[in-house]
Amino acid sequence: MTTRRGFLATLVAASSWPAISWADAGNPAFLAAAKDADGSYALFGLSMTGEDRFRIPLPDRGHAATAHPTAPEAVAFARRPGTFALVIDCVSGRLVQKLDAPTGRHFYGHGAFIGDGDILCTAENEIETGQGRIGLWSRSRGYARIGEIATGGIGPHDVKALPDDTLVVANGGIRTHPDSGRKKLNIDTMRPNLTYLGSDGTIHEQVESDPALHQNSLRHLALGPDGLVAFAFQWEGDPGESPPLLGLHRRGEAIQLLTADLSEQIAMKGYAGSIAADHERACVAITSPRGGRVHMFGFDGAFQGVVRRADVCGIGAADHGFVATDGLGGILSLVDGEVRPLAAQPRAWDNHLIAI
């Protein structure tokens, strides 16, 4: 028979148990989706040196994932215009919750946590109007959907959270509709922007680049120190042009657009697939799978160099420099412009390598 004293002792003991952390999931450094050699899809946890820490099956092709800030929990998103997101316990591999986009919405493949990890924010398309939305889901309520806010633009592909829980949204400007697959419906009239949002939907600031570059779709984000936001573009205009593919911004200032040497800028083929910021070395890197390039720039805007690698796309900041992945299964370390192979897996890595 359990006594009151015994019950209280049990509670005290339970409260002293260590909280489950990412260490219990093998201390993965990165999350990445991939297609395995047998044609199946999965989300992988990878070490800093490219070793598998876990493999969790996905029902279809993934795009990116977001990691909970403290709990060993990840949310894996379908590739646009997908309608599923999977909340995964990365210790057991158990599916915690399947999130379905509400009727009339689809996900864009990215999300972020705010509120000390209690609120998941998902980038979404309101299909009938084309307007961007951020869906809000409560983790403490079993990932119940608790609302949504407007993003102030079309095509909110990526979203990041600043330390004060302000959301930074890359409104790519491209309208799509699931009935048309991935076809882009408004290339002539697109107006991408970078928007800073409060969790109540208040737009704190919104900036656009040069109107002549309105077909430069603002797609992916990386956060630097002291409020620096870096963003990567994908050009939807004349393929003969070579516009900037990287921008930097701090609130209250103008956008700074960065370019490499002309031959290298042309070689990127108007496409930056992923982006990452290295705080230690004060630099940012963008990848181009189409051009087989990684370009690196300082936070001061200076072009620092190039790494050539076929079909390279995923990139994440590491302890020293960057780690990148390619569509041929390669994982490589990039430190001060030097390339060192880390691993080669029998799979095709997808677009992103998400640092935990």
Beta strands, then each sheet from edge to edge (+ up, - down):
strand 1: 30-36
strand 2: 41-46
strand 3: 52-58
strand 4: 62-67
strand 5: 73-78
strand 6: 84-89
strand 7: 95-100
strand 8: 105-114
strand 9: 119-126
strand 10: 131-138
strand 11: 144-154
strand 12: 156-161
strand 13: 167-171
strand 14: 193-197
strand 15: 203-207
strand 16: 216-223
strand 17: 229-235
strand 18: 246-249
strand 19: 256-258
strand 20: 274-278
strand 21: 283-288
strand 22: 293-298
strand 23: 303-308
strand 24: 312-317
strand 25: 322-326
strand 26: 330-335
strand 27: 338-344
strand 28: 347-355
sheet 1: 3+ 2- 1+ 28-
sheet 2: 4+ 5- 6+ 7-
sheet 3: 8+ 9- 10+ 11-
sheet 4: 12+ 13- 14+ 15-
sheet 5: 16+ 17- 18+ 19-
sheet 6: 20+ 21- 22+ 23-
sheet 7: 24+ 25- 26+ 27-
end
